[in-house]
Amino acid sequence: MPGSPRARIYSPEMRGIRIGTRGSTLALAQTGLVADALRALGSEVEVVPIRTSGDQRKGDDKSRFVKEIEEALLAGEVDLAVHSAKDVPGELPDGLAIVAVPERADPRDALCGAAALGELAEGARVGTGSLRRRAQLLAARPDLRVEDLRGNVDTRLKRLTDGDYDAIVLAAAGLARLGRAGEGTPVEAITPAPGQGCLALEARADDSETAGVAARLTHRESLICLTAERALVAQLDATCRTPVAAHARLEDGALVLDAFVGLPDGSTWIRDTVSGPAGDPVLLGRELAARLLAVGAADVLAQAELAAP
């Protein structure tokens, strides 16, 4: 009809997309997957590595892995950020939004150096930098010597090869994205970190062009599961200094959510599972958080905060 308003249709030719990412080998590999997918949609893409506080080992908050990238987004220096979803705090800075969640990779943790936890000798040295992994390892095997391990994936695997540890625990998704999946065995006994295996694509909330094309990469099931996990963490008011695990999945059309809360030494822990309609993942995450809080999760989290190194 003459005079009627016309919807604006996004065209990749309007401009290229500058993607901000950490400069680690794994971060660049993950960003490469997103960049290739965007190029397949017809977009011009430039990858912009950004050094973060996490790369410099400054601070204890998980936001250290995304802070400088988010600042670059807000300053207009990049248009899109690719994060490991488990590194993204529950509350985003004003003006930013998660605009896409591609299909999730294997969310499980992987044991490197042994085929199973049960095969490790008594008192075996197991390396990890994660309080969540430490808590669950010691809950399952109190005899283990769980020792701190930092650095990128290659560095950690080299320390295992050098004999500094009898085994180490890494994310299965990270190993796979680096082409090293055969070097680890998934550990079913450890509930993953919220968002593990997922990528979160972040953009300025008012940048409809970037959001429009990035949204085409979203995998519905992965988005639903990540939303439930993040809702649980937000409701628990958990931090990176508290051992909290969450894993959501769709089974026969229902959304199933597992969670773990514990102390770093494995002496006290709570596990629970709920299921419900997939249409409201936030509600399910909050429901499970309420159940955990009702049986003492707040006290456990408070103790964990004080006990964290």
N, C-alpha and C positions, 0 to 999 in steps of 0.2 A: 504494500500500500504506500503511495507517495507520501512522504513526510514522516513515515513511521521510523522510530529509532532502529538501528541495526546493531546486532551484537558484534563486538570486536573479536575476531578470530585470530588466535596466536599463530604466528608464522615464525619458524626457526630462523628465517632470513632477517628478521628484525635486528638481531645482534647475536654475537657469540656469547657463550656462557663461560665465565671464569670460575673455576672450581678451586676453593681453598682446602688444603689438607695438610696434615702433618707430613714431615719428610721421611718418616721411617719406611723401611722396605715394605712392611705390611700395609701401612696406610696408603702408600703409593700404589700397591697392588690392588687394594680395595677401590681406590679412586679410579684406577684404570678400568675396572669393570663398569663403573658408572659412566665414565667418559665414553667408553665404547658403545654403551647402550644409548647414550644421548646422540652420539654421531650417527648411529643407525636410524635415529628418528629425523636426521637431517640437520642437527645443530652443529655449529662450529664450537669447539671446546678448547679451552686453554687451562692446563693444570698449574696451579700456583702453590708451591710448597711454602708452608709457614712454620717457623720454629715456635714451639709452645713452651710454657713453663714446665710441662710434663717431660718434654725432651731434655730440659735442663735440670730435671729432678728437683724442682722448687715447689714446696708446699705438699700438703697431704690430701687436699680435696680433689676429687675426680675432675672438677671443672678446669684443673690445670692443663688438661689435654685438649680443651676446646676454647679456652678463654681468648687467646690471641686471634684465633680463627673467627670467633664471633665478633670481635672488635673490628676485624677487617671487613666482615659482612656489613656491619652497621656503618662503617666509613665509606662503603661503596667500592672498596678495593677488590672485592670478589663478589660474585653473585650467588654462589651456591657453596655449601660446605658438605663434605662427606665425613661423617663420624662413625666410629664403632658405637652402636646405640648404648652399650653398657657404660660408656664414658660420658654420656649426656646427662647432666643433672635433671632432676624432676621439674625444676622451675627454670624456664628459659628467660633470657633478658627481654625487656620490653622491646617490641619491634621485630622480634624474630619468631619463626615458627618452623616446626618440622613439616615439610611439604611432601615428603615421599618416603616410603619404606620398601625397598626392593625385596625380592624373595629371600627368605632367611636361609643361611647355610646351617650346617649341623650345629646345634646349640650346645652340645655336650662338651665336657672337659675330656682331655685325653691324657693317659698315663704314658710317659716315654721312659724307656729303660726296663720295663717289665710288662708282661702280658696282662696282669691283673693285680689288684691290691693284695689279694690273698697269696700271691707268689713272692711278695717281698719278705725278706728275712726279718726276724724280730730285731727292732732297733735300727732298721734301715733308714738312711738319710734321704728325705724327700724334699725337693726344693720347690718353693712357690713364693710369690710376693703377695698373694691374695689371702686376706683374713678369712674370707668365705671358704676357700679351699682348705686352709689350715684347720678351721673349725670342724669341717666335715671329715677330713682325713683322720683327725684325732678322735672324733666321735666313733668312727668305724674301726680305727686301729690305734688305741691309746699308746701302744708301745713304740710307734714310729717317732723318729727324730725329724720333725718338720722344721726346716731351716730356710731363712730368707733367701730369695733369689730375685734379682732385678735384671733389667736390660732387655734388648729386643729378642725376638725368637731365635735368631742365629746365635747370639751370645749365650742364651740359656742352654741351647742344645750343645754348644761347644763345651760348656762347663760340665754337662753330663758326660760327654765323650771324654773329657779330661779326668773324670773320676771324682769330681768334687761332690757329686751326689750319686746315690744308687738309682734314683728315679726323679723325674720332675713332672709337674702337671701343667699343661698348656691348654688353650682353647683349640678344640678340633677344627673349628672354622678357620682360625689363623694358619694352622698347619696346612690345611687344604688350599687356601688361597696363595700360599707360598710354594705349592707343589711338593709339600713334605708330609702329606697325610699318612703315608706308610710308616712314619716314625713314631706314631702314637696309637694307643688303643682306647676307644671311648670307655669312660668309667660311669656306669649306670648308677652307682651308689652316691654320686655327688650331684646335687641339684645345681644347675648352671646359674650364672649371674643373670639378673634381669637384663634382657636385651642381648644376651650373648648370641653371636651368630648373625645378628641383624645389623644393617647399616641404616643410619638415620640421615636423611638429606635435609639440610636446614637452609632457609633463605629469609630475606627480609619479608615481613608480613605484608607489606604494601607492593611487593614486586610480583604482580599477577602473571607477568610474562614468564619469568623463570619458574614460578610455582606451577603454571599451567603445563609446561613441557615436562618438568620433573615428575609431576603427579602421574604421568603416563607409565612411570617405572614402578609404581606401587603394586605390591602383591597383597591382595586383600587379606588372606589368611595370616600373613606375617604381620600386617598392621594390626589386626585384631589381637593377636597374641602379645605383641609388644605393648599395646595399649593397656591390656589387663595387668601385665607385669609392672609397668610404670605406675599404674593406679595403686597397686598394692604397696609399692615402695613409698609413694607419696603419703598414703594414709598412715603408714607406720612411722613416717618422719625419719626414715633411716638415712644414714650417711655412709661415706666410703670407709668410715672407721668402725662400722658395725657389720658383722657377718650375716648378711641377708641374701638368700637365694630365691629365685622364682622362675618357674618355667610353665608356660601356657601352650596348649596344643588343642587342635580340633580332633575329636573322636566321634564318629557317627553323627556329625552335625552339632554335637555339644562342645562347649568350650570347657576344657579341664585345666585347672591351675594348681600347681604344686608350689609349696613354699617351705623354707627352712630359716630359722632364726636361732643363733647359738652364740656361745662364748668362744673366743679364739682358742682356748685350750681344750675344747671339745667336751668339757665336763658337764655342761648344761646346754640342752638344745630342745627345740620344738619343731615338729613337722606337721603339716596338715595339707589336705587337698579338698577342693570344692569343684563342682561342675555346674553349668547352667547354660542358658541360651547364649549363642555367640553374638546376638544383636546388641548386648550391652556389656562390653568387656570392662568398662570402668566400674560398673556396679559389682561385677564379680570380684574384681581386684579389691574393692573396698570391703566386700563381704568377708573375704578370706583374711584381710588385715584385722577386721573386727574380731574374728574368731581367735586369731593369734593373740591379740591384745587381751581378750577375755581370759586367757589362760596364762598370762604373765609375760607376754613378749616385751612390754614396755620396760619391765625390770631387767630382763635379759639384755635388751639393747642398751640400757643405761650402764649396766655393769660392763658390757663389751666396750663401750666408749671409753670407760676409765681404764680398762685393761689393755686397750690397743697400744702397741709400741709407738 
